[in-house]
Amino acid sequence: MSSANRSWAARIALLAASVSAVACLPEQQVRRLVVVPREQRAPIAIVDVRVFPATAPDLVLEHQDVLVEGDRIVAVRDTGAPLPPNAARIAGPGRTVLPGLVDAHAHTQITGAPPWHVVQANPAHVLEEALYAGITTMHDLGGRLADGLALKRAVEAGELPGPRLLVAGPFFVAPGGYPESYIARVLPAWLVAFALDPFLRKVRTIDDARRYVDECAEAGVDFIKIAVASTPDSGAVLSPPLVRAVVQAAHARGLPVLAHVDTAAHALVAVDNGVDVLAHGIHSSALSHDEAKAIGMRSVTVVPTLVTFERLYQLRYATVQLSALERETVAADIQRSLLRRPDGYRLDAELLAWLDHLEEHRAARLGPNVARLREAGTRIAVGTDGHGSTASFPAAIHEEMRRLVEAGIPPAEVLLGATLWSAQLVDPTPSFGTVEVGKDADLLLVEGNPLEDIGATANIVEVIARGRRVQRIRP
């Protein structure tokens, strides 16, 4: 047998072994979280409620009735007018209606399990986690192309309960760069070889950039996701000409580009070459006022994902603190694994150095970096990186909002970042993301007033997704 044939034989053997091993990975210990009717027959009336329409940060409507018929909002009006006699009435006093939450950074084909507890991904459960937490739209920022689009179609057809999905498909990356450079340090080599490649398009040339964008656009993606990062620090990074080539090809197809970045330097490369959204904030460097101004001048949106990096910090010290909603939704075995690092488990030395770097810039990440971006006129959207990073989950969106308020953003702007501004990442005039007549009936009803206490967003009374009341199955 020739050396070339032996090489291919070895690859086929590895693939066969990997397929078998992946099939044998344990399944997550999940329970049913939501039930959603295929159709909503009767109108829905939320009566005498406070409304945050998410059309402006300073607009709040008191004593309103919100009426839903079919999958649309048909009235937002002063309470007291006659309601349809067959309407399902929901009491509103003391409560607030806002648009269903929009998670600007999520994943469906990965898990938030730690590297010492490798389990099969469960996309259907991820969707249920999100709906349970009040998320009615998710931006799925990286996965296998066909699988992501199939999942989107299944939700649209009512075959799976879940939020509206906006899908990126595969990451556009530098060969050997993030996320390969990170995943290879935390997962078994056989799993990396089999599971990661379908998630990536490795861009070596300008022709690669154009060809891969064409492939994804023709398949039907909603946006393109690239990595302009070096996690850990030795990872390869897409060069500015290749970033520009991806962006130009995507924009020619009418697709926005979202970029994973780590440092201010990475962020500036991304925005200087036309990227539309930074899919993380500046988390592993401090951000100067001048750098913030340079980013602000580009009219980009930034999605800080503060909780993602806090969870890595907590995981390192075995102090992961899940919220009440996360404890109700995250698979039981994953929850246990987050607090039970096996004796003798050791992380890669370079990865530990990267975690040291994250810790060094923790204070800047949680406060000044975000505040300076806002001061420079940058929109701040809300995303969780749910199931895209260890210990990150959809229900953490409420914790993310709390962290953003602590970083100095007014609650009303945080709510805009979790609704309209996230909805506009793909379409400047979306059919969802606000409480307005004619818009899709994606609504979240909560106890209390999140404009005064952002934590009220987690006090969920009702979730309505495209006009259908979601039955949340409490534990």
C-alpha positions, 0 to 999 in steps of 0.5 A: 500500500502506498504512503498516500493510501496508508494515510487515507486508510488511517483517516478513515479508521479514525473517522470510523472510531470517532463516529462510534465513540460520539454515538456512545457519548452519554446523553444529558439528563434532561426533563421536558421544560415547555409545551407549546400548542401548534396553534393559538385559537382564542385571542389573548388579552393582557389587561391593565398592564405596564408596557415597555414597547422597546421603541425608545429607552424613555417610553413606558406606557401605564394601564394598557391592554395588549391584545393578540390575535393569531400570531400578531399584536392587534392592539396596545391601548388604554385599559377599559375598552371592550375586549373580544368575548372569547379572549383569554384574559391575563391579569396585568396589574403590578406586572410589565409586558416587554418584547420576548427576549432576543439572545444575540449570541447563542449556540444549539449544537454544543454543550455548556458542560465542562471538558471533564464531562463530555456529553452529546449535544441536545439542540431540542433541549437548548431550544426549550431552555431558551423559551422557558427563560423568556427568549423568543429569538436566538442568534445561533452563532456557529455550528454545522451548516445543514443541521443549523438550518434544519433546526431553524426549519423545524421550529418554523414548522412547529415541529419543535418548540423553540425560539425563532432561530437566526443561523450563521452556520460554520465559523470562518477561521484561520487554520489552527486558530480559534476555536480549534486552538482552544478546543484542542486543549480541552477535549480528546483529540479524536473528538476534536478531529471528528466533531470540530471540522464541520463547524469550521470553514478555514480561510486561507485565501481570498478565494476561500473567503468568497467561496465559503460565503457563497456556500453559506449564502446559497444554503440560506444563512442569516449572517456570517460568523468569523473569528478574529481572536487568538485564544489562547494567545498563540492561536492564529488570527485571520489577517486583515485582508482575509477579514475584509474579503469575508466582509465584502463577500458577505455584504455583497450577498446582503449578509451582516458579519459578526466577529468573535474578538478577544482584545481591543486590537482584535476588535479594531481589526474587525471594525476597520475591515467592515465587521457589523457586530462584535460577538463578544466585548473586549474581555482580555485587555483594557479598552482605552477611551481612544480605542472605544471612540474608534470602535464607536465611529464604526456604528457597530453593535457589541455583545459583551457576554460578561457572564461567559467569562465570569463563568470561566473565572468561577469554574477555575475555582469550582465556585460556579453559581447558576441562577434559579432559572438555570437550575430549573433548566440545565441538565442535571448531570451538567449541573453536578459536573460543574462543581465536581472537577475530577481529582488530578484533572489538569488544564493545558499550561497555555490555557491556564496562562490565558485564564490568568490573562482573563483574570488580570483584566476582569475588573476592566471587562466588567465595568470600564470597557462596557461603559466606555463603549457606551459613552462612545455611542456604541450600541450594547446588545445582550447575549449569553454565548449559551452552550457555546462556552463552559457553564454558559446557558440560555437562562443566564440572559437575566444575569447578563442584564444584571451585569450590564446594569452594574457596568453602568448601563441604564436598565431601559437601555439594557432592555433595548439591548435584549430586544429591539437592538438584538433584533436589528442585528440582522434586519433594521426593520424586524417583525419582532423585538417591539410591542407594537400593533402589527408586530409578531406576538413575541411577548414576555410578561413579568412580575414587577418593574424591570425598569426599576429593578432589572432582576424583575425580568426573571420573574416570569409570568407568561411567555408568548411566542408568535401568538402562542402561550408557552406552558412552562413546566416547573420542577 
